[in-house]
Amino acid sequence: MTVNSRPVQYLLDPDTPLLWALRDASNLTGTKYGCGTGDCGACMVLVDGVALRSCLVTIAEAEGRLITTIEGLSRDRSHPVQQALVAEQAIQCGFCTPGIAIAAAALLESNPSPSREDMDAAIPNICRCGVYPRLARAITRASEAASGARAIEAAPPPAITPEEAARDVPALKPTTRSTTSPPRD
């Protein structure tokens, strides 16, 4: 299969859920384990452009297909959905956000101007923080940004480096380590 534009061969049991292959074998941890039964949507990935719950897809079923995870949606966080989720503050704890972003991206790819009913039908993801009203605004805003009708200005610029982030967040600043060994007794 191809994962985020790279050919991958998993040497795992063919019945292994795609979720575990992505997380454990490929270290693509943006795809989250939520319920394991396909109810919550935290593990949503694109399979040939269709949003599917990766906990319900085996690697045998994914063989020969194009898989896109949240890491592959946009390497620099510039995808309109990612930008709009931030701009509309539709991210609370962030656990469900990757699955929601994937489902929203698939929706906008198939329906560039979805109604609220379209959104509700296409994004069945469960968000314990309850961002649903902001999520609808974010999808509308992403739709407008993708069509060029409206820019997303409130979101941070894509491709911010860790150094740039650390400038404003002291806890993220790299620590300097002493090159000398601690005294021994």
C-alpha positions as CSV (number, residue, x, y, z in Angstrom):
1,M,0.0,0.0,0.0
2,T,1.0,3.6,-0.2
3,V,0.9,5.6,3.1
4,N,1.2,9.3,2.8
5,S,2.7,9.1,-0.7
6,R,5.3,6.4,0.4
7,P,5.2,2.8,-0.6
8,V,4.9,0.6,2.5
9,Q,4.9,-3.2,3.1
10,Y,3.8,-4.3,6.5
11,L,5.2,-7.7,7.6
12,L,2.3,-8.3,10.0
13,D,-0.6,-10.6,10.3
14,P,-3.0,-9.7,7.4
15,D,-5.8,-9.4,9.9
16,T,-4.0,-6.6,11.8
17,P,-6.1,-3.5,11.9
18,L,-4.7,-0.7,9.8
19,L,-4.8,1.5,12.9
20,W,-2.1,-0.6,14.6
21,A,0.1,-0.9,11.5
22,L,0.1,2.9,11.2
23,R,0.6,3.7,14.8
24,D,3.0,0.8,15.8
25,A,4.9,-0.1,12.7
26,S,5.0,3.3,11.0
27,N,5.0,5.6,14.1
28,L,2.1,7.6,12.6
29,T,0.6,8.4,16.0
30,G,-1.7,11.2,14.8
31,T,-4.3,8.4,14.0
32,K,-5.8,7.8,17.5
33,Y,-7.2,4.7,19.1
34,G,-10.6,5.7,20.6
35,C,-13.1,2.9,20.9
36,G,-11.8,0.1,18.7
37,T,-15.3,-0.6,17.4
38,G,-15.7,2.1,14.7
39,D,-18.0,4.3,16.7
40,C,-15.9,7.3,17.7
41,G,-14.0,8.2,14.5
42,A,-10.7,9.0,16.2
43,C,-8.9,6.6,14.0
44,M,-10.2,8.0,10.7
45,V,-7.9,7.9,7.7
46,L,-8.4,8.4,4.0
47,V,-8.4,5.2,2.0
48,D,-8.4,6.0,-1.7
49,G,-9.8,9.4,-0.7
50,V,-12.7,8.0,1.4
51,A,-12.7,8.6,5.1
52,L,-12.7,5.2,6.9
53,R,-12.2,4.1,10.4
54,S,-8.8,2.4,10.4
55,C,-9.7,0.2,13.4
56,L,-12.2,-1.6,11.1
57,V,-9.9,-2.0,8.1
58,T,-7.3,-4.8,8.0
59,I,-4.0,-4.4,6.3
60,A,-5.1,-7.1,3.9
61,E,-8.1,-4.9,2.9
62,A,-5.8,-1.9,2.5
63,E,-3.3,-3.7,0.3
64,G,-2.7,-1.8,-2.9
65,R,-4.6,1.2,-1.8
66,L,-3.7,4.9,-1.1
67,I,-3.7,5.7,2.6
68,T,-3.5,9.3,4.0
69,T,-3.2,10.0,7.7
70,I,-3.4,13.3,9.4
71,E,0.4,13.5,9.0
72,G,0.0,13.2,5.2
73,L,-2.9,15.6,4.9
74,S,-0.5,18.5,5.0
75,R,3.0,18.4,6.2
76,D,3.0,22.1,7.1
77,R,-0.5,22.3,8.5
78,S,-1.6,24.5,5.6
79,H,-4.6,22.4,4.6
80,P,-7.7,24.6,4.8
81,V,-9.4,22.2,7.2
82,Q,-6.4,22.3,9.6
83,Q,-6.2,26.1,9.4
84,A,-10.0,26.6,9.9
85,L,-10.1,24.2,12.9
86,V,-7.5,26.4,14.6
87,A,-9.0,29.7,13.5
88,E,-12.5,28.7,14.7
89,Q,-11.0,27.3,18.0
90,A,-12.7,24.0,17.2
91,I,-9.9,22.1,19.0
92,Q,-10.3,21.4,22.7
93,C,-8.3,18.4,24.0
94,G,-7.3,17.6,20.5
95,F,-7.7,13.8,20.8
96,C,-10.5,13.5,18.2
97,T,-9.2,16.4,16.0
98,P,-7.1,14.2,13.5
99,G,-10.1,12.0,12.7
100,I,-12.4,15.0,12.4
101,A,-9.9,16.8,10.1
102,I,-9.7,13.7,7.9
103,A,-13.5,13.3,7.7
104,A,-13.9,17.0,7.0
105,A,-11.2,17.0,4.3
106,A,-12.9,14.0,2.6
107,L,-16.3,15.8,2.8
108,L,-14.9,19.0,1.2
109,E,-13.2,17.0,-1.5
110,S,-16.5,15.4,-2.5
111,N,-18.7,18.4,-1.7
112,P,-17.0,21.8,-1.8
113,S,-19.9,23.6,-0.3
114,P,-21.6,21.3,2.2
115,S,-24.8,22.2,4.1
116,R,-25.0,21.6,7.9
117,E,-26.9,18.4,7.2
118,D,-24.1,17.3,4.8
119,M,-21.6,17.9,7.6
120,D,-23.6,16.0,10.2
121,A,-23.9,13.0,7.9
122,A,-20.3,13.0,6.7
123,I,-18.6,13.6,10.1
124,P,-19.9,11.1,12.6
125,N,-16.9,11.6,14.9
126,I,-17.6,11.8,18.6
127,C,-16.0,14.8,20.4
128,R,-16.2,14.6,24.2
129,C,-15.4,18.3,24.4
130,G,-18.4,19.2,22.3
131,V,-16.9,21.4,19.6
132,Y,-19.8,20.7,17.2
133,P,-21.0,24.3,16.6
134,R,-17.4,25.5,16.1
135,L,-16.7,22.5,13.9
136,A,-19.5,23.4,11.6
137,R,-18.2,27.0,11.4
138,A,-14.7,25.6,10.7
139,I,-15.8,23.4,7.8
140,T,-17.7,26.3,6.3
141,R,-14.7,28.5,6.7
142,A,-12.4,25.8,5.1
143,S,-14.8,25.5,2.2
144,E,-14.7,29.2,1.7
145,A,-10.8,29.2,1.9
146,A,-10.5,26.3,-0.5
147,S,-12.6,28.1,-3.0
148,G,-10.7,31.3,-2.6
149,A,-13.8,33.2,-1.3
150,R,-12.3,33.9,2.1
151,A,-8.8,33.8,3.6
152,I,-8.1,32.3,7.0
153,E,-6.2,35.0,8.8
154,A,-6.7,34.1,12.5
155,A,-4.8,30.8,12.3
156,P,-1.1,30.7,13.0
157,P,1.0,30.5,9.9
158,P,1.8,27.0,8.6
159,A,5.2,25.5,9.0
160,I,6.1,27.2,12.3
161,T,9.3,25.7,13.6
162,P,9.7,24.5,17.2
163,E,12.2,27.3,17.7
164,E,9.6,29.9,16.7
165,A,7.0,28.2,18.9
166,A,9.5,28.2,21.8
167,R,10.0,31.9,21.5
168,D,6.5,32.6,22.8
169,V,6.1,29.5,25.0
170,P,8.9,29.4,27.6
171,A,8.2,25.8,28.5
172,L,9.0,24.7,25.0
173,K,12.5,26.4,25.0
174,P,15.2,23.8,24.6
175,T,17.2,23.3,27.7
176,T,21.0,23.4,27.7
177,R,22.7,20.4,29.1
178,S,25.9,20.5,31.0
179,T,28.8,18.8,29.3
180,T,30.5,18.0,32.5
181,S,29.7,14.9,34.5
182,P,28.0,15.1,37.9
183,P,30.3,14.7,40.8
184,R,30.7,11.1,42.0
185,D,31.0,10.0,45.6
